Amino acid sequence: GFLIYSQVKQNIFYSAAVYKHSTVLRQMRFHTVKSTLTFLTVLTGTFVILLPFFLFQYYAFLQFCTREMNHQEEIPHPLLELAASKGYRVASTTGEVPSWCAEHYPIIYSYVQDVYWNVGFLRYFQLRQIPNCLLALPVTLLCSWAG
């Protein structure tokens, strides 16, 4: 949002100067082309960065939510025993579809964080974390004063 705002703001300042000088019109054209190229570069970079995440989500959805095969035949028996002894969940050994598959946007990462790691939005901030927050406070204050 910031990049788009800054480019639009600069275009507005340049368009106000168009009426003053004809050379500004050429500069505005150059700036518009430059702004467009910058925007396309940012858009392409964002796409390249997000593509692996979405591809992994799609792969996980295919693996855990749509496959009708028995994973017990694919997973070695010692690993299944280890998973059972530790309380791990294995993909569709019981034929159940995980709950995250029914979400509007099925994202496996949120499900893993919630079920296996017990982390999530604002879950870090508990009374037992006060010493860690106090330990980080001086560096946080120095960074905020420097900026």
C-alpha positions in Angstrom: 0.0 0.0 0.0 2.8 2.4 0.9 4.6 2.0 -2.5 1.4 2.7 -4.4 0.6 5.7 -2.2 4.0 7.2 -2.7 3.9 6.7 -6.5 0.4 8.3 -6.7 1.5 11.2 -4.5 4.5 11.9 -6.7 2.3 11.7 -9.8 -0.1 14.2 -8.3 2.8 16.7 -7.5 4.1 16.3 -11.1 0.7 16.7 -12.6 0.3 20.1 -10.8 3.5 21.3 -12.4 2.4 20.3 -15.9 0.7 23.5 -16.6 3.9 25.5 -15.7 6.5 24.1 -18.1 6.5 21.8 -21.1 9.7 20.1 -19.9 7.9 19.0 -16.8 5.5 17.1 -19.1 8.4 15.1 -20.5 9.6 14.4 -17.0 6.2 13.4 -16.0 6.0 10.9 -18.8 9.4 9.5 -17.8 8.3 9.4 -14.1 5.0 7.7 -15.1 6.9 5.0 -17.0 9.4 4.7 -14.1 6.5 4.4 -11.6 4.8 1.8 -13.7 8.0 -0.3 -14.0 8.5 0.0 -10.2 5.0 -1.1 -9.6 5.3 -4.0 -11.9 8.6 -5.0 -10.3 7.0 -4.9 -6.8 4.1 -6.9 -8.1 6.3 -9.5 -9.7 8.5 -9.8 -6.6 5.4 -10.3 -4.4 4.1 -13.0 -6.7 7.5 -14.8 -6.7 7.6 -14.6 -2.9 4.1 -15.8 -2.3 4.0 -18.5 -5.0 5.8 -21.2 -3.0 3.5 -20.6 0.0 0.3 -21.1 -2.1 1.8 -24.1 -4.0 2.5 -25.8 -0.6 -1.0 -25.1 0.6 -2.4 -26.6 -2.6 -0.1 -29.6 -2.2 -1.1 -30.1 1.4 -4.8 -29.8 0.5 -4.4 -32.5 -2.1 -2.5 -34.7 0.3 -4.7 -34.4 3.3 -8.1 -33.4 2.1 -8.8 -35.1 -1.3 -6.8 -38.3 -1.5 -8.8 -41.5 -1.0 -5.8 -43.8 -0.6 -4.7 -45.6 2.5 -1.6 -43.9 3.9 -0.9 -46.9 6.2 0.4 -48.8 3.3 2.8 -46.0 2.3 4.2 -45.2 5.8 6.5 -47.8 7.4 5.0 -49.7 10.3 7.7 -48.5 12.8 6.9 -44.9 12.0 3.2 -45.5 12.6 4.0 -47.1 16.0 6.2 -44.1 16.9 3.4 -41.7 15.9 0.9 -43.6 17.9 3.1 -43.7 21.0 3.9 -40.0 20.8 0.3 -39.0 20.0 1.1 -37.7 16.5 -1.6 -37.6 13.8 -0.9 -39.3 10.5 -2.7 -38.4 7.3 -6.0 -40.3 6.9 -5.1 -43.4 8.8 -8.6 -43.4 10.2 -10.3 -42.0 7.0 -11.1 -38.7 8.8 -10.6 -35.5 7.0 -8.8 -32.9 9.1 -10.8 -29.9 10.4 -8.7 -27.4 8.5 -9.9 -28.9 5.2 -13.4 -27.5 5.8 -12.2 -23.9 6.4 -13.2 -21.2 3.9 -9.4 -20.8 3.2 -7.8 -24.1 4.1 -4.3 -23.2 5.3 -2.5 -26.0 6.9 0.1 -23.8 8.6 -2.5 -22.2 10.9 -3.8 -25.7 11.8 -0.3 -27.0 12.6 0.5 -24.0 14.8 -2.8 -24.3 16.7 -2.9 -28.1 17.2 0.7 -29.1 17.4 2.7 -26.1 18.6 0.0 -24.3 20.6 0.9 -20.9 19.1 -1.3 -18.3 17.5 -2.2 -14.7 17.4 -1.4 -13.1 20.8 -0.9 -16.5 22.5 2.6 -15.5 23.5 1.5 -12.8 25.8 0.9 -14.6 29.1 1.9 -13.8 32.6 4.8 -16.2 32.5 6.3 -14.3 29.6 6.6 -11.0 31.5 10.4 -11.6 32.3 11.1 -12.1 28.5 9.2 -8.9 27.7 11.1 -7.0 30.3 14.4 -8.4 29.0 13.5 -7.2 25.5 12.3 -3.8 26.7 15.6 -1.8 26.6 16.4 -2.9 23.1 12.9 -2.1 22.0 13.1 1.4 23.5 16.5 2.1 21.9 15.2 1.0 18.5 12.1 3.2 18.8 14.1 6.2 19.9 16.6 5.7 17.0 13.9 5.5 14.4 
